[in-house]
């Protein structure tokens, strides 16, 4: 990291020298280009210089303590050391974040798809638990949650539920949730008190803009039908539910939660765009994986990423080996400890790649 920062600072000084040259000052377009480049790195350079000053002051303060001072002065020096160490740690984190390659989709809204896996009704109930968990997490962060489509089971669970989460940085946080989630508990349907293991899958797709995914209207088939409720009974007498099929890929998206056909169509199109973008992303990652002879990015979708063990009250994330014993609060939406740990690991990997 420090080597990269040194090179950025060196480039900053080169730009200063270039812009001071008469022939460059006379060339308005080149001067503007150089000034723009310098402005883009000026904040990073200022922070790096503060890091170097703080690091040097810290070394000098430690040396002062080692030389020996009276008790009163020693107490002041130790207090100064603590302050400098905390500031240096904070600057290190800020610099790491600044130079790590950014996720192009990090600030986007997302479409989350939760599906019951192995375990029948218990898996559907677990899918409902995950939906509540993400809803509460989103609400705590001031994000908006809107259900796009759902398929309920007989006792209040979800065989499938698709919803939008709108808010700054939603994808950047929720992307770490994609994969297979496993629950171990005694189901409400179990009379013998035996612990069962069930699963649910979570897909997190960045919401795609129209310019990011080109869709030919002639490649779409749009079906209009009446929305159905639990057990298949008709909810609306007017056909407002919409199903859109992308004929070249066979990818389908539907929405029936709105009473307006137009709004259902717009939401179904948003889901379709997100799925098509995700398909392209996964294809890209698969190409990289072949080149590197290892899975990159998309492999975690099919892996067991986390276990929720009710008898022990614990949640274990298998990707980073982190176990927390606050299952109820995590299911209540307190996900930041888990997500921040995953984000830190991701940032470290991106720094290595940089």
Buried (B, 14 or more C-beta within 10 A) or exposed (E): BEEEBEEBBEBBEEBEEBBEEEEBEEEEEBBEEBEEBBEEBEEBBEBBEBBBEBBEBBEEBBEBBEEEEEEEEEEEBEEBBEEBBEBBEEBBEBBBEBBBEEBEBBBBBBBBBBBBBEBBBBBBBBBBBBBEBBBBBBEEBEBEBEBBBBBBBEEEBBBBBBBBBBBEEBBBBBBBBBBBBBBBBBBEEEEEEEEBBBBBBBBBBBBBEEEBBEBEEEEBEEEEBEBBEEEEEEBBEEEBBBBBBBEEEEBBBBBBBBEEBEBBBEBBBBBBBBBBBBBEBBEEBBEEBEEEEEBBEBEBBEEEBBBBBBEEEBBBBBBBEBEBEEBEEBBBBBBBBBBEBBBEBBBEEBBEEE
